[in-house]
Amino acid sequence: MKIKGLATSLLIPFVLYTAYTMSVAEQSLLSFGYQLITSPDTAQVLIDLYIMAILAIVWIYNDAKQLNKTAMYWLPFALLTLVFVSIGPLLYLALRKNVRANEK
C-alpha cells in the first residue's frame, strides 16, 4: 500500500475515534493531559510521545520547505501535531503531493 493510502486509511478512523472520545469525555483535554503528567509512568509515555511529535514536526517542516511550501502551509500541521500528535503527520501525508519519481 502506498504511503498516501496508508495515511488516509489510518487518518479517517482515528479522527472519527478522537472526535467520539472527546464528545463523551468527562474532562477537558487540558485536565486529561495534566492528569497524565502527574504520574511518573504515564508522564514517561507522554514525554516519549511528544519527542516523536517534535521529530514529526521537524520532518514536516523540512519536507514542506523542500517542496517550496510557505510557513502558512506547514503551521496547521504542526499545531495539529502538538495537540493531537498523530493527526498532523497523517493529514500531511494524506494531502502531500507526490513529487519524487519513485513515489506514487
C-alpha positions as CSV (number, residue, x, y, z in Angstrom):
1,M,0.0,0.0,0.0
2,K,1.3,3.5,-0.9
3,I,2.1,5.9,1.9
4,K,-0.7,8.3,0.9
5,G,-3.3,5.5,1.0
6,L,-2.0,4.2,4.3
7,A,-2.0,7.6,5.9
8,T,-5.6,8.2,4.7
9,S,-6.8,4.8,5.9
10,L,-5.3,5.5,9.3
11,L,-6.4,9.1,9.5
12,I,-10.1,8.7,8.9
13,P,-10.9,6.2,11.6
14,F,-8.5,7.8,14.0
15,V,-10.1,11.3,13.6
16,L,-13.6,9.8,14.0
17,Y,-12.5,7.9,17.1
18,T,-10.8,11.0,18.5
19,A,-14.0,13.1,17.9
20,Y,-16.1,10.4,19.5
21,T,-13.9,10.1,22.6
22,M,-13.7,13.9,23.0
23,S,-17.5,14.1,22.8
24,V,-18.1,11.6,25.5
25,A,-15.1,12.5,27.8
26,E,-16.0,13.8,31.2
27,Q,-13.0,16.1,31.4
28,S,-11.3,18.6,29.1
29,L,-8.3,17.8,27.1
30,L,-6.1,20.0,29.3
31,S,-7.2,18.4,32.5
32,F,-6.7,15.0,30.9
33,G,-3.1,16.0,29.9
34,Y,-2.4,17.3,33.4
35,Q,-3.7,14.1,34.9
36,L,-1.3,12.2,32.7
37,I,1.8,14.1,33.7
38,T,1.2,13.8,37.5
39,S,2.1,10.1,37.5
40,P,5.7,9.1,36.5
41,D,4.7,6.1,34.4
42,T,2.2,8.0,32.2
43,A,4.4,11.0,32.2
44,Q,7.1,8.9,30.6
45,V,4.8,7.7,27.9
46,L,3.6,11.3,27.2
47,I,7.2,12.6,27.0
48,D,8.1,9.8,24.6
49,L,5.0,10.6,22.5
50,Y,5.9,14.3,22.3
51,I,9.5,13.6,21.4
52,M,8.1,11.7,18.4
53,A,5.7,14.6,17.8
54,I,8.6,17.1,17.7
55,L,10.5,14.8,15.3
56,A,7.4,14.6,13.1
57,I,7.1,18.4,13.1
58,V,10.8,18.8,12.1
59,W,10.3,16.3,9.3
60,I,7.1,18.1,8.1
61,Y,8.9,21.5,8.2
62,N,11.9,20.2,6.3
63,D,9.7,18.4,3.7
64,A,7.4,21.4,3.2
65,K,10.5,23.6,2.8
66,Q,11.9,21.2,0.2
67,L,8.6,21.4,-1.6
68,N,8.8,25.2,-1.5
69,K,5.8,25.5,0.8
70,T,5.3,28.5,3.0
71,A,5.1,28.6,6.8
72,M,1.4,29.1,6.5
73,Y,1.2,25.7,4.8
74,W,3.3,24.0,7.4
75,L,1.9,25.7,10.6
76,P,-1.5,24.0,10.7
77,F,0.1,20.5,10.5
78,A,2.5,21.5,13.3
79,L,-0.4,22.8,15.5
80,L,-2.4,19.6,14.9
81,T,0.6,17.6,15.8
82,L,1.2,19.5,19.1
83,V,-2.5,18.9,20.1
84,F,-3.4,15.5,18.7
85,V,0.1,14.1,17.8
86,S,-0.8,11.6,15.1
87,I,-3.4,13.6,13.2
88,G,-0.9,16.3,12.0
89,P,1.6,13.9,10.3
90,L,-1.2,11.6,9.0
91,L,-3.0,14.6,7.4
92,Y,0.2,16.0,6.0
93,L,1.0,12.6,4.3
94,A,-2.6,12.2,3.1
95,L,-2.5,15.6,1.4
96,R,1.1,15.7,0.3
97,K,1.6,15.8,-3.4
98,N,3.9,13.0,-4.8
99,V,6.9,14.7,-6.2
100,R,9.6,12.1,-6.4
101,A,9.8,9.7,-9.4
102,N,9.8,6.6,-7.1
103,E,6.8,7.8,-5.1
104,K,3.2,7.1,-6.3
